[in-house]
Amino acid sequence: MTFASVESRRERHSRRAGLTLLELLVVLSVIGLLLALVLPAIGQARAAARRTACQNNLRQLGLAMQMSADTHRRYPASGNWGDHERGDIDPYRSWVVDLLPWLDQATLYEKWNLRESCVATVNFEIGQRRLEVLVCRDDDSAQGGGDLSYVVNGGWGYTVAWNGVADCPVGIDGLPIDLNGDGQTCPPPNQPPGQPSDRQIYFQTGLMFAQNWPVKPNTRHHSPASVTDGLTQTIQVIENIRTGSDPRAPSRNWSTPFAELTSMFLAPTICQEWSCIEGQVDYARANLGEYAINAGLNQEEGRAPFPSSRHPGGVFAVFCDGRVVFLSEKLEGRVYAALVSPQGGQLRGPLREATVDPP
């Protein structure tokens, strides 16, 4: 065999071992097609895993609520505050602190000083810790410490001292609400409060409330037995990614008892001009406008105390029976309001509610 023939065979073998430009383009097209098919599937799998983790967090919180209620014969307060009448205005703790023993955090609870505010050194250091059970993986506002993605059912609002009258029910905007429709709000002690009073209706339309601490805890609280609408029809904890740690307010974390950080509230627009008289009540407005589910997604942290999440189309909530349910952001207003109130079936007059089936 001559040298030339050997070289010729080597050249033919070399040409066969390589890829032509056309073949290379075909291979790249196949790889691109496979990536286009696989990457969305991976993204969907990861999103599903995050949703499942969020559901599991709520399931654990619901179970902790049940165990706490079994022990104390009541649900914990949404927040604990000093007694203003005694000149104590300290923020003591949120509902999260009271659940720590049932969230595998008994050691943290034992370290928490119940007689000190949440900004006292030892308590603040605890509140700055990241507890995975408190954070939804889809919460893009989480800072890495002190985060909270869930809030409790606060009903229509909270209470304040208004014009010298203590314990006055107000809506999300801080203005008193005439819940019984008698034309007055926060009447002074020397005036009859109406039957039922605004305070009585306030109790019937929300599940968890703030209380004074530690000198004079109030007695406004629900237990499983007082949820007369049924544990299966009453929201207990729900998502809100606009709570917890706030880079503009470093002292805030999951232990802070401010109402807008602990609770979700219904829209005050259910009653026109804050007066719940006949003809001015429309529960359809409970899930409309700036107070609707997911309406606060683009609002500032700590400024949107109503449900929100990054799950497409709605939020997860755990009910008083421990079920975790996905609630659509388009949920009909009267259904939404009925799921918030623990005693809506007992309401009479303009605020009476229609019976709804549990989701």
C-alpha positions in Angstrom: 0.0 0.0 0.0 1.4 3.3 -1.0 1.7 6.4 1.3 -0.7 8.3 -0.9 -3.5 5.6 -0.5 -3.0 5.6 3.3 -3.4 9.4 3.4 -6.5 9.2 1.2 -8.1 6.7 3.6 -7.3 8.9 6.5 -9.0 11.9 4.8 -12.2 9.9 4.1 -12.3 8.7 7.7 -11.8 12.2 9.0 -14.7 13.5 6.8 -17.0 10.8 8.0 -16.2 11.4 11.8 -17.2 15.0 11.7 -20.7 16.7 11.5 -21.8 18.8 8.6 -23.2 22.3 9.2 -26.7 21.0 8.4 -26.3 18.1 10.9 -25.1 20.5 13.6 -28.1 22.7 13.1 -30.4 19.8 13.3 -28.8 18.7 16.6 -29.0 22.2 18.1 -32.7 22.4 17.0 -33.5 19.2 18.8 -31.7 20.3 22.0 -33.5 23.6 21.8 -36.8 21.8 21.4 -36.1 19.5 24.4 -35.2 22.5 26.6 -38.4 24.3 25.5 -40.3 21.3 26.7 -38.3 20.5 29.8 -37.7 24.0 31.3 -41.5 24.9 31.7 -42.1 21.5 33.3 -39.3 22.1 35.7 -40.7 25.6 36.5 -44.1 24.2 37.0 -42.8 21.5 39.3 -40.9 24.1 41.4 -44.0 26.3 41.6 -46.1 23.3 42.7 -43.5 22.5 45.3 -43.7 26.0 46.7 -47.5 25.9 46.8 -47.4 22.6 48.6 -44.9 24.0 51.1 -47.2 27.0 51.7 -50.2 24.7 52.3 -48.2 22.7 54.7 -47.2 25.8 56.7 -50.9 26.8 57.0 -51.8 23.3 58.0 -49.2 23.4 60.8 -50.4 26.9 61.9 -54.0 25.6 62.0 -53.0 22.6 64.1 -51.1 24.8 66.5 -54.2 27.0 66.8 -56.2 23.9 67.7 -53.7 22.7 70.3 -53.5 26.2 71.8 -57.2 26.4 72.1 -57.4 23.0 73.7 -54.9 24.2 76.3 -56.2 27.7 77.0 -59.9 27.2 76.1 -59.7 30.1 73.7 -57.8 31.3 70.6 -54.8 33.5 71.2 -55.1 37.3 70.9 -54.1 38.7 67.5 -51.8 41.1 69.5 -51.0 42.0 73.1 -50.7 45.7 74.0 -50.1 47.6 77.2 -53.0 49.1 79.1 -53.4 52.6 77.8 -55.5 53.6 80.9 -52.4 52.9 83.0 -50.1 54.8 80.6 -48.5 51.6 79.2 -48.4 51.8 75.4 -45.8 49.1 74.8 -46.3 46.5 72.0 -45.9 43.2 73.7 -46.3 40.4 71.2 -48.3 39.0 68.3 -50.3 35.8 68.0 -47.2 34.0 66.6 -45.4 34.2 70.0 -48.3 32.4 71.7 -48.1 29.6 69.2 -44.4 28.9 69.4 -44.8 25.9 71.8 -46.9 24.1 69.2 -44.6 25.0 66.3 -41.6 23.1 67.6 -40.2 26.3 69.1 -40.8 25.7 72.8 -37.2 26.7 73.5 -37.8 30.1 71.9 -41.0 30.6 73.9 -39.2 29.8 77.1 -36.7 32.5 76.3 -39.4 35.1 75.5 -39.9 37.5 78.3 -43.7 37.9 78.5 -43.4 41.0 80.7 -41.3 42.9 78.2 -42.2 44.5 74.9 -41.3 42.9 71.6 -38.5 45.4 71.1 -36.8 44.6 74.3 -33.4 43.1 73.5 -34.0 39.4 74.2 -37.4 39.5 72.6 -36.3 41.4 69.5 -33.5 39.0 68.9 -36.0 36.1 68.9 -38.4 38.0 66.6 -35.7 38.5 64.1 -35.2 34.8 63.5 -36.4 33.2 60.4 -38.9 30.5 61.1 -39.7 28.5 57.9 -43.2 27.7 59.0 -44.0 31.4 59.0 -42.8 32.1 55.4 -44.4 31.1 52.1 -41.7 30.4 49.5 -43.6 32.5 47.1 -43.3 35.6 49.4 -41.0 37.8 47.4 -40.9 40.4 50.1 -39.2 38.1 52.6 -36.0 39.6 53.9 -34.4 36.6 55.5 -35.2 37.3 59.1 -38.3 38.1 61.0 -40.5 37.3 58.0 -44.2 36.5 58.1 -46.5 35.5 55.3 -49.7 34.7 57.2 -52.2 36.7 59.3 -55.2 35.9 61.4 -58.9 36.7 60.8 -59.6 40.1 62.3 -63.0 40.6 60.9 -64.1 44.2 60.3 -61.3 46.0 62.1 -59.8 46.7 65.4 -60.5 48.9 68.5 -59.1 52.3 69.6 -59.8 55.0 72.1 -61.9 57.6 70.1 -62.9 61.0 71.5 -62.2 59.7 75.0 -64.2 56.5 74.6 -62.2 53.3 75.0 -62.7 50.1 73.0 -64.3 51.8 69.9 -64.5 49.5 66.9 -63.0 51.0 63.8 -62.5 49.8 60.2 -59.3 49.3 58.3 -59.0 53.1 57.7 -59.2 53.8 61.4 -62.6 55.4 61.4 -65.4 54.3 63.7 -68.1 52.1 62.2 -71.8 52.2 63.1 -72.3 48.5 63.0 -75.8 48.3 64.5 -77.1 51.2 62.3 -78.5 53.3 65.2 -76.8 56.5 63.9 -74.1 56.7 66.5 -70.5 55.4 66.9 -68.6 55.0 70.2 -71.2 56.4 72.5 -70.0 57.6 75.9 -70.7 55.5 78.9 -73.7 57.6 79.9 -75.5 56.8 76.7 -77.1 53.5 75.8 -75.0 51.6 73.3 -77.9 50.1 71.4 -79.1 46.5 71.2 -77.1 44.8 70.0 -74.2 47.2 70.5 -71.5 47.9 68.0 -69.1 46.0 70.2 -71.3 42.9 70.3 -71.6 42.9 66.5 -67.8 43.5 66.2 -67.3 40.3 68.2 -69.7 38.4 66.0 -67.9 39.5 62.8 -64.3 38.7 63.6 -62.4 35.8 65.1 -59.3 37.1 66.8 -58.7 40.5 68.6 -56.1 42.5 70.4 -56.0 42.5 74.1 -54.4 44.5 77.0 -51.3 42.9 78.6 -50.2 42.0 81.2 -52.2 44.0 83.7 -55.8 43.8 82.5 -56.3 41.3 79.7 -59.8 41.8 78.2 -62.3 39.0 77.8 -63.1 39.4 74.1 -62.0 36.2 72.6 -63.4 33.2 70.7 -63.0 29.6 71.3 -64.0 26.7 69.0 -67.3 26.4 70.9 -68.2 30.0 70.1 -67.8 29.7 66.4 -71.4 29.1 65.8 -71.2 29.3 62.0 -69.2 26.2 62.1 -65.5 25.5 62.1 -65.7 24.4 58.5 -67.0 27.8 57.4 -64.8 30.2 59.3 -61.4 31.4 58.1 -58.7 31.4 60.8 -55.3 32.1 59.1 -54.8 33.4 55.6 -51.9 34.6 53.4 -50.7 38.2 53.3 -47.2 38.8 51.9 -47.3 42.4 52.9 -46.6 41.8 56.5 -43.6 40.7 58.7 -40.2 42.3 58.3 -40.0 45.7 56.6 -36.7 47.2 55.4 -38.2 50.7 56.1 -39.1 49.8 59.7 -36.3 47.5 61.0 -38.0 47.1 64.4 -40.9 45.1 62.8 -41.0 41.4 62.5 -43.3 38.4 63.2 -43.6 39.3 66.9 -44.9 42.9 66.3 -48.6 43.2 67.4 -49.6 46.1 65.1 -53.1 45.4 63.7 -52.0 45.9 60.1 -49.2 43.3 60.6 -51.1 40.6 62.5 -54.6 40.5 60.9 -56.7 40.7 57.7 -59.7 42.9 57.6 -62.8 43.3 55.5 -63.6 46.5 53.6 -65.3 49.3 55.5 -67.1 50.1 52.2 -69.5 47.2 52.9 -71.4 49.9 54.8 -71.7 53.2 52.9 -70.3 56.2 54.9 -69.4 53.8 57.8 -73.1 53.4 58.7 -74.7 50.0 58.5 -78.3 51.1 58.2 -80.9 49.5 56.0 -80.2 50.2 52.4 -76.5 51.0 52.8 -75.2 47.5 53.4 -73.8 45.6 50.4 -71.7 42.5 51.1 -70.7 42.4 47.4 -68.3 45.2 48.2 -66.4 42.9 50.6 -64.1 41.8 47.8 -63.9 44.8 45.5 -61.5 47.6 44.9 -58.5 48.4 47.1 -59.6 46.0 49.9 -60.0 42.9 47.7 -58.0 39.7 47.8 -54.6 40.4 46.1 -55.3 44.1 45.8 -52.4 44.8 48.0 -49.7 43.0 46.0 -48.2 46.3 44.8 -48.7 48.3 48.0 -46.0 49.0 50.5 -45.1 46.5 53.2 -47.3 46.8 56.2 -49.8 49.0 54.4 -52.2 46.3 53.1 -53.9 44.3 55.8 -55.9 42.1 53.5 -55.1 38.7 51.9 -52.5 38.5 49.2 -50.1 36.0 47.7 -48.0 35.3 44.6 -50.0 32.2 43.8 -51.8 32.9 40.5 -55.5 33.7 41.1 -55.9 33.7 44.8 -54.7 32.8 48.3 -54.5 29.9 50.6 -56.4 29.9 54.0 -56.7 27.5 56.8 -60.1 27.2 58.4 -60.9 26.6 62.0 -61.3 22.9 61.4 -57.8 22.6 60.0 -58.7 22.4 56.3 -56.5 24.4 53.9 -58.5 25.9 51.0 -57.5 27.9 48.0 -59.7 31.0 47.8 -60.1 32.7 44.4 -59.4 36.4 44.2 -62.7 36.6 42.4 -64.6 35.1 45.4 -68.1 36.6 45.6 -68.3 39.3 48.3 -71.1 37.9 50.4 -69.4 34.5 50.5 -66.1 36.1 51.5 -67.7 38.1 54.3 -69.6 35.0 55.5 -66.4 33.0 55.7 -64.8 35.7 57.8 -67.5 36.0 60.4 -67.6 33.3 63.1 -71.2 34.2 64.1 -72.6 35.6 61.0 -75.7 33.4 61.2 -76.7 35.2 64.4 -76.6 38.7 62.9 -79.9 40.4 62.5 -81.0 43.6 60.9 -79.1 45.3 58.0 -76.0 43.1 58.6 -77.8 39.8 58.5 -76.0 37.3 56.3 -77.2 34.7 53.8 -76.3 31.1 54.5 -73.4 29.9 52.2 -71.9 26.5 51.6 -68.3 26.0 52.7 -65.7 26.0 49.9 
